Amino acid sequence: MFKFIQPFALIALLAVLSACSSSIKEPALELTYNQKAAQQTPYRNPVIVIPGILGSKLKDIRDDQVVWGAFVSGAADPQKDEGLKRITAPYIYPDGSLTNWSHVEPNGALEEIKLQLLGIPLKIKAYAQIIEALSIGGYREKQIGDANDEIYDDTHYTAFQFDYDWRLSNAENSKRLFRFIQSVREHTARIYETRYGIEDADVKVDIVAHSMGGLLTRFMLRYGEQGLPEDGSAPILDWSGSLGVERVILIGTPNAGSVHALTELVNGKNFGWPFLPFYNQGVLGSFASLYQLLPRDRHNAVVDMENRPLGSLYDIKTWERYQWGLLDPKMDKTFARLFPEIESAEERRKIAHHTLKTHLEEARRFTEAIDIPAAPPERLLFDLVLGDVDPTMRTVAFDAEKRKFITLSEMPGDGTVVRYSALMDEREDGNLSIWTPKLRSPIAFDNVMILPYDHIGLTQSKVFINNMLYWLLVEPRPSGTPLGYPLKP
């Protein structure tokens, strides 16, 4: 047994380790997923890609005006009154009716962010890397195929992007996702009958969801087309949305929320690009989905300057006390631009107050619905990919006098989603008296992959791509082979 290492031996050992580390290579995906592995057969499930918040293009159906997704001259600008109304989601009047200025619909997934800086056009890839990764495995994506009829020759579509209005409630969008999945299954079944002579195929789909898209997916799997009942009751957890789904891959999903959601609702956001317009609290505060990304009260992510709980983040009284978000007096000017027909500032504030209260209550119900511990059906596979290389904001204190948040602690994460949130690690519950070394989570993951990448970088990693394609194309499923095909000895 070695008791010590001589200096020259230590130097040699370090040299060997250095050589080993420098020789690490990325996987040759094109060789692994070659023409044979990528061939079109009924043995592969179609894949649905679901982007996160901001990840779908939006347009105004009245004049095809780009609202979100192409940041060039002519796109909706919140600094202008008309642009402000286009990007702001409908407010809710005290009688329950909605403002009628929004005529915005999703217009495809956001593959690239198109910017224009000093007149020079730029392109920054957003979700294109996931589609490119799927193409290595032979998947044929519909949005690309529709834009170029000749690109896939006579092959059929096997990958689909689900675009949605990410400003709206995830519970509401889950109903649209459910219907989208059924349409993909029916479309694929018709293809199987035409191409392979397989009648009434019970087609299953796989899902790859990034960030908030994972929350939308989880709600849909549990509750199908139910949404949140209008009478205020809880939806019935029947896993009705999972019947047409076989595998789900979540990437960087904030399953326990993110402190960033609160700070942006309170302070507004410029999305990290100094040459883009600033989206203030009056805009972001209209997005129901953003409240559904708030951290859980039980995880004690937000405190006052004395390290005491501020009160529930889902309670309107907390927001009233600190004049957060839509209740910030500085928003009066924005409300005057949004509601020029209403002369009374007090009446405009009542609309904002009711909108905030409604979104907070819906967020509370949504998070309670997805936090219920419940193992999915055995036929459904759950995979999680998370990053833990970047210090990520874990706990903040609100300085009421200076009206700003101060970071108290950071934990490993992907720069946006802290590790415990992705895992939905309930050991972070401050009310638990006993800490255990094993993970305690209401989500039953079949696989967890931890990578040293940030929130978007996760999808660009070849290690992730290699594992994603293995999960989708190679790993055996609990149900055996698709469509009930018997395995040959």
Secondary structure as UniProt FT lines:
FT   HELIX           7..22
FT   HELIX           29..32
FT   TURN            35..38
FT   TURN            42..43
FT   STRAND          47..50
FT   TURN            53..54
FT   STRAND          56..60
FT   TURN            61..64
FT   STRAND          65..68
FT   STRAND          70..71
FT   TURN            73..74
FT   TURN            78..79
FT   HELIX           81..87
FT   TURN            94..95
FT   STRAND          104..109
FT   STRAND          112..117
FT   TURN            118..119
FT   STRAND          120..125
FT   HELIX           128..136
FT   TURN            137..138
FT   HELIX           142..147
FT   TURN            149..154
FT   STRAND          159..161
FT   TURN            166..167
FT   HELIX           170..196
FT   STRAND          205..210
FT   HELIX           212..223
FT   TURN            224..225
FT   TURN            230..231
FT   HELIX           240..242
FT   TURN            243..244
FT   STRAND          245..251
FT   TURN            255..256
FT   HELIX           259..267
FT   TURN            271..272
FT   TURN            274..275
FT   HELIX           281..284
FT   TURN            285..286
FT   HELIX           288..291
FT   TURN            292..293
FT   HELIX           297..299
FT   STRAND          302..304
FT   TURN            305..306
FT   TURN            313..314
FT   HELIX           316..322
FT   HELIX           325..327
FT   HELIX           329..331
FT   HELIX           332..338
FT   TURN            340..341
FT   HELIX           345..371
FT   TURN            378..379
FT   STRAND          381..387
FT   STRAND          390..399
FT   TURN            400..403
FT   STRAND          404..414
FT   HELIX           419..423
FT   HELIX           426..428
FT   TURN            430..431
FT   STRAND          447..451
FT   TURN            455..456
FT   HELIX           457..460
FT   HELIX           462..469
FT   HELIX           470..474
FT   TURN            478..479
FT   HELIX           482..484
//
